[in-house]
Amino acid sequence: MTCDGLPEYQIQDKEGNVFDVNFTEGGIWRRNPTNGKPESEEADLTSETLSILISLRDRGELNPRAWN
């Protein structure tokens, strides 16, 4: 499975995991997986999860991903 597009938002959970989200393509990456593998993990977002994240974004509770 491959998520296309660039991450648009970033989320950090209470355990310190960092997730990059692409709303346009409906993908998510976990940048520092706890499974011991060095590479990022990625998945397609379900429509329900995407809807929840879009709601949080629209309320200003998510930070846009900054690109240099």
C-alpha positions as CSV (number, residue, x, y, z in Angstrom):
1,M,0.0,0.0,0.0
2,T,1.3,3.4,-0.9
3,C,-0.1,6.8,0.1
4,D,0.3,9.3,-2.7
5,G,0.7,13.1,-2.3
6,L,2.5,15.2,0.3
7,P,1.3,15.3,3.9
8,E,-0.8,18.4,4.6
9,Y,-1.1,18.2,8.3
10,Q,0.8,16.7,11.2
11,I,-0.6,15.1,14.4
12,Q,1.4,14.0,17.5
13,D,-0.3,11.6,20.0
14,K,0.3,11.4,23.7
15,E,2.9,8.7,23.3
16,G,5.0,10.9,21.0
17,N,4.1,9.2,17.7
18,V,4.1,11.6,14.8
19,F,1.5,11.2,12.0
20,D,1.5,13.0,8.7
21,V,-1.9,13.3,7.1
22,N,-2.9,13.9,3.5
23,F,-6.6,14.8,3.3
24,T,-6.6,15.2,-0.5
25,E,-5.6,11.6,-1.1
26,G,-6.9,10.2,2.2
27,G,-3.5,8.8,3.4
28,I,-1.7,8.8,6.7
29,W,2.0,8.0,7.6
30,R,3.3,7.2,11.1
31,R,6.9,8.6,11.0
32,N,8.3,6.9,14.0
33,P,6.7,3.5,14.3
34,T,7.1,1.5,17.5
35,N,7.4,-1.8,15.6
36,G,11.2,-1.6,15.5
37,K,11.3,-1.1,11.7
38,P,13.3,2.0,10.6
39,E,10.8,2.9,7.8
40,S,7.6,4.8,8.2
41,E,4.3,3.0,8.2
42,E,1.5,4.2,5.9
43,A,-2.2,3.5,5.4
44,D,-5.3,4.7,3.7
45,L,-7.8,6.5,6.0
46,T,-11.3,5.2,6.3
47,S,-14.0,7.6,5.4
48,E,-15.1,7.8,9.0
49,T,-11.6,8.6,10.3
50,L,-11.1,11.1,7.5
51,S,-14.3,12.8,8.4
52,I,-13.2,13.1,12.1
53,L,-9.8,14.5,11.1
54,I,-11.4,17.0,8.7
55,S,-13.7,18.1,11.5
56,L,-10.7,18.7,13.8
57,R,-8.9,20.6,11.0
58,D,-11.9,22.8,10.4
59,R,-12.0,23.6,14.1
60,G,-8.3,24.6,14.0
61,E,-7.2,21.7,16.1
62,L,-4.6,20.3,13.6
63,N,-1.3,22.0,12.6
64,P,-0.6,22.4,8.9
65,R,2.6,20.6,7.8
66,A,5.4,23.1,7.2
67,W,7.6,22.5,4.2
68,N,10.9,24.3,3.7
